[in-house]
Amino acid sequence: MSVTYDLSGKVALITGSNSGIGAATAELFAQSGADVVVTGLYADSGLSAVAKRCRCLGAKVLEMAADLTHEDEAWALVDQTIKLLAK
């Protein structure tokens, strides 16, 4: 059974989206029409590759490394998401 979703006009912020389940989730959201925020602990941890695949699916993408155990980095991620992807 195949299920499709229309997430056009939505923004998905997926933590840990540099690999594995997080990367697959980001790509599924992008494929479903959402703009996506891909984030992981380190900038060189695969974020660019995931962001590129999401862009190829037609999504606007914010790619940002952040350590979400640090409150200032978590807020910076939210602020950038709103600034760049809010409609």
N, C-alpha and C positions, 0 to 999 in steps of 0.2 A: 504494500500500500504506500503510495506516495502522497505526501501532504505538502501543499505549498502555502506560503504566507505572503501577504502584501504589506510590507513594512515601509512603503514609500512615505517620506516625510518624517520618519523616526530616526533617532540617533541611538546607537548601542555602544556603550562603553564596556569593553570586555577586558577584564584584568587577566594577566597570565596568557595573553593571546600571542605570545611569541612562538609557541609550539604546541603540539598535542591537541587536546580537547579545546583549549582556548583558541588556537589558530583555526581549527575547524569551525568553531562557533562563529568567529569573526567572518569567515568566508560565507557561512550559511546566512548570516544576517545581511551581508553585502549582496549576496545572490537574491535575497528576498526584498531588496530595494532600500534597505536602511543605510545611512551613513554610519561609519564605524570609527571608534577610537581603539587603536591597538596599543597595548601597554604591557610592559614587562619590567623586570628589575634592572636590566642592562640594555643599552642602546644596541650593542653588537650581538644580541642574543636571538636574532632571527626576525626582529620586528620589521625590518625593511622588506624582507621577502614576503611576509604576510601582508603588509600594507600594499605591496605591488600587486599581489594576487587579488586583493579586495578592490583596488582601483581598476584592474582589468575587468572586474565584474560590474563596474559602473558606479561604485560608491565613492563619495568624498571620504577621505581618510585623514585622521589625525594620528600621527605616530609619535609616541612619547614614552620615554623610559621614566619610571617612577618607582620609588620604594614606598609602598602604601602604609608601611609601619611608621612613616614619618608624616605627621599631620600636615606640615607645610607642603610636602610633595603631593599629597592626596588633594589638597585644596587647589594647588597649581594645575593639576590634571583636570579637575572639574571646571576651573576658571577658563582654561584653554579650550575645553570642549564647548562651553557656552559661547565663548568669543568667536570660535572658528566654525562651529557647526549649527548653532541655534538659528532658527529661521524666523 
